[in-house]
Amino acid sequence: MSNYLVAVEAAWLVRDVESINDAIGVAVSEAGKRLNETEMDYVEVEIGATECPVCGEAFDSAYIAADTALVGLILEMDVFNVDSEQHAQRVAKSEIGGALKNVPLKVIHTAKIEDDADQ
């Protein structure tokens, strides 16, 4: 059995906002609140980054049109005692998806966590 860190990208919709900073704040706050309501305070919530196709610089993953924002969030969690990397991904998507119903999710990174016995 292995342990993994799984990062999942979420597309969060925020209505009635005027600035990117407001949209990011609302998205992180709402996601954190929904995760805490289901006692999933072990999930880390961060703003995602998008790479500029022209210059390659990374910028906050948020876009506003018609006072409605689409914010990309990164949700990370440790998954313990699973059989494989794919199993860890399924567990993370299932747990996070259960708390954040109707929010599109995509696994973007999975890393094996080395414990003392593996070293």
ZIQUI-V608878 format. One record per residue. N is the residue number from 1. RES is the residue in one letter. SS is DSSP state (hx for helix, st for strand, lp for the rest). PHI is phi as a letter, one per 20 degrees, with the letter a starting at -180 (999 if undefined). Layout:
n: (N;N)
res: (RES;RES)
ss: (SS;SS)
phi: (PHI;PHI)
//
This chain:
n: (1;2;3;4;5;6;7;8;9;10;11;12;13;14;15;16;17;18;19;20;21;22;23;24;25;26;27;28;29;30;31;32;33;34;35;36;37;38;39;40;41;42;43;44;45;46;47;48;49;50;51;52;53;54;55;56;57;58;59;60;61;62;63;64;65;66;67;68;69;70;71;72;73;74;75;76;77;78;79;80;81;82;83;84;85;86;87;88;89;90;91;92;93;94;95;96;97;98;99;100;101;102;103;104;105;106;107;108;109;110;111;112;113;114;115;116;117;118;119)
res: (M;S;N;Y;L;V;A;V;E;A;A;W;L;V;R;D;V;E;S;I;N;D;A;I;G;V;A;V;S;E;A;G;K;R;L;N;E;T;E;M;D;Y;V;E;V;E;I;G;A;T;E;C;P;V;C;G;E;A;F;D;S;A;Y;I;A;A;D;T;A;L;V;G;L;I;L;E;M;D;V;F;N;V;D;S;E;Q;H;A;Q;R;V;A;K;S;E;I;G;G;A;L;K;N;V;P;L;K;V;I;H;T;A;K;I;E;D;D;A;D;Q)
ss: (lp;st;st;st;st;st;st;st;st;st;st;st;st;st;st;lp;lp;lp;lp;hx;hx;hx;hx;hx;hx;hx;hx;hx;hx;hx;hx;hx;hx;hx;hx;hx;hx;lp;lp;lp;lp;lp;lp;st;st;st;st;lp;st;st;st;lp;lp;lp;lp;lp;lp;st;st;st;lp;st;st;st;st;lp;lp;st;st;st;st;st;st;st;st;st;st;st;st;st;st;st;lp;lp;hx;hx;hx;hx;hx;hx;hx;hx;hx;hx;hx;hx;hx;hx;hx;lp;lp;lp;lp;lp;st;st;st;st;st;st;st;st;st;lp;lp;hx;hx;hx;lp)
phi: (999;c;d;c;e;d;d;c;e;c;e;d;e;c;d;l;c;d;c;f;f;f;f;f;g;f;f;f;f;f;f;f;f;f;f;f;f;d;l;d;f;e;e;e;d;c;f;f;c;c;e;f;f;e;d;n;f;e;c;g;e;b;b;d;b;l;l;c;d;d;d;e;d;d;d;d;b;e;d;d;l;d;f;b;f;f;f;f;f;f;f;f;f;f;f;f;f;f;e;d;g;m;d;f;c;b;f;d;b;c;c;f;e;e;d;f;f;e;e)
//
